[in-house]
Amino acid sequence: MAAAKKDKESSGFREVRNSKASHKYFIGQKFEAGIALKGTEVKSIRAGKGQISEAFVRVEGGNAILYHAYIDEYAFGTDSQHNPTRPRRLLLHKKEIKKLQAGVETGGETIIPTRMYLAHGLIKLEIALCKGKKLFDKREDLKRKTANRETERVLKDRTRSR
């Protein structure tokens, strides 16, 4: 029984992160959303063939829709494959959709997916209300990261020498 569980956990898909999101945006409030997917899309995501780095979300007609998320065609699929960049509906509560819409309309924020992951056998998407960074903000972040890296390196060298 333990071996079967171990095999299931060792599948190729853990999560897909949007590495550009934290560099380009100040990340605000986060939401967890389901995605309306086709069968071949789910299989392709589980195989690790998904990408959300260029994706964004719009609220249209009371629905949240994910645009420009790339999910590769399933390798063992039939003739009826999905379009890799088709718009996908996100499954959210109405209150959450209203919060997202209010943030976009009044706060000048953007809805960006930060990661796609597997939760209890379902593919979930973490989206966040984000504000765009200016160039000087990006430079400050890079300076802070390099300073932290250097201090960690110095501390690591000190612990090795003892």
C-alpha positions in Angstrom: 0.0 0.0 0.0 2.8 2.4 0.8 4.5 1.7 -2.5 1.4 2.6 -4.5 1.1 5.9 -2.6 4.8 6.6 -3.1 4.5 6.0 -6.9 1.5 8.4 -7.1 3.4 11.1 -5.3 6.4 10.8 -7.5 4.5 11.9 -10.7 6.2 14.6 -12.9 3.9 17.5 -11.8 4.4 19.3 -8.6 3.6 22.9 -9.5 4.2 25.5 -12.1 5.4 28.9 -10.8 5.2 32.3 -12.5 8.8 33.5 -11.9 8.2 36.8 -13.7 5.3 37.8 -11.4 7.4 38.8 -8.3 9.9 40.6 -10.5 7.3 42.7 -12.5 4.6 43.2 -9.9 3.9 43.9 -6.2 1.8 40.9 -5.2 -1.2 41.7 -3.1 -4.2 39.6 -2.1 -4.2 36.0 -3.3 -7.0 33.7 -4.3 -7.3 30.0 -5.1 -9.3 29.2 -8.2 -10.2 26.0 -10.0 -9.8 25.9 -13.8 -12.3 24.5 -16.3 -10.1 22.1 -18.3 -10.5 19.4 -20.9 -9.2 15.9 -20.3 -6.2 16.2 -22.5 -5.2 19.4 -20.7 -5.3 17.8 -17.3 -3.1 14.9 -18.6 -0.7 17.4 -20.2 -0.4 19.5 -17.0 0.2 16.3 -14.9 3.0 15.5 -17.4 4.6 19.0 -16.6 3.8 20.6 -19.9 2.1 23.9 -18.7 3.3 27.4 -18.5 1.8 30.6 -17.0 4.6 33.1 -17.3 2.7 35.2 -19.9 -0.8 34.6 -18.6 -3.3 37.1 -17.1 -6.9 37.1 -15.9 -9.8 39.3 -16.9 -13.3 39.5 -15.4 -15.9 39.5 -18.2 -19.6 39.0 -17.8 -19.3 37.9 -14.2 -16.7 35.2 -15.0 -13.0 35.2 -14.4 -11.2 34.1 -17.6 -7.5 33.1 -17.9 -5.8 34.2 -21.1 -2.4 33.2 -22.6 -1.7 30.2 -20.3 0.1 27.7 -22.4 -0.8 24.0 -22.0 0.9 21.8 -24.5 -1.1 19.3 -26.5 -1.2 15.8 -25.0 1.4 13.6 -26.6 -0.9 10.5 -26.7 -4.1 12.4 -27.5 -6.4 11.7 -30.5 -7.5 14.0 -33.3 -9.6 16.2 -31.0 -6.8 18.0 -29.2 -7.2 21.3 -27.4 -5.9 24.7 -28.5 -2.8 25.3 -26.3 -3.5 28.9 -25.6 -7.3 28.9 -25.5 -9.1 31.1 -22.9 -10.0 29.1 -19.8 -12.8 29.9 -17.3 -11.7 30.1 -13.7 -14.0 28.7 -11.0 -14.4 31.2 -8.2 -17.1 32.3 -5.8 -19.1 35.4 -6.8 -17.8 37.4 -3.8 -14.2 36.6 -4.9 -15.0 37.7 -8.5 -16.5 41.0 -7.2 -13.3 41.6 -5.1 -11.1 41.0 -8.2 -13.3 43.3 -10.3 -13.2 46.0 -7.7 -9.5 45.8 -7.4 -9.0 46.2 -11.2 -11.6 49.0 -11.6 -10.8 51.2 -8.6 -7.2 50.3 -7.6 -5.6 50.0 -11.0 -4.4 46.5 -10.3 -3.9 43.5 -12.5 -4.9 39.9 -11.9 -1.9 37.7 -12.5 -1.6 33.9 -11.9 1.3 33.1 -9.5 1.3 29.3 -9.5 -0.6 26.3 -10.8 -0.5 23.2 -8.5 -2.3 19.9 -7.7 -4.5 19.9 -4.6 -6.4 16.7 -3.7 -6.3 15.5 -7.3 -7.5 18.8 -8.8 -5.5 21.3 -10.7 -5.7 24.7 -8.9 -4.5 28.1 -9.9 -3.3 30.7 -7.4 -4.1 34.2 -8.7 -3.2 37.6 -7.1 -4.1 41.2 -7.4 -0.9 42.9 -8.4 0.4 46.4 -9.0 3.1 47.0 -11.6 6.6 47.9 -10.5 8.6 50.8 -11.8 12.1 50.4 -13.0 13.7 51.8 -9.8 11.6 49.3 -7.8 13.0 46.4 -9.8 16.6 47.7 -9.3 16.0 48.0 -5.5 14.8 44.4 -5.4 17.9 43.2 -7.3 20.2 45.1 -4.9 18.4 43.6 -1.9 18.6 40.1 -3.4 22.4 40.3 -4.2 23.1 41.7 -0.7 21.2 38.9 0.9 23.0 36.3 -1.2 26.4 37.8 -0.3 25.6 37.8 3.5 24.4 34.2 3.2 27.6 33.2 1.4 29.8 34.9 4.1 27.9 33.2 6.9 28.2 29.8 5.1 32.0 30.3 4.7 32.3 31.2 8.4 30.5 28.1 9.5 32.7 25.9 7.3 36.0 27.4 8.7 35.0 26.5 12.3 
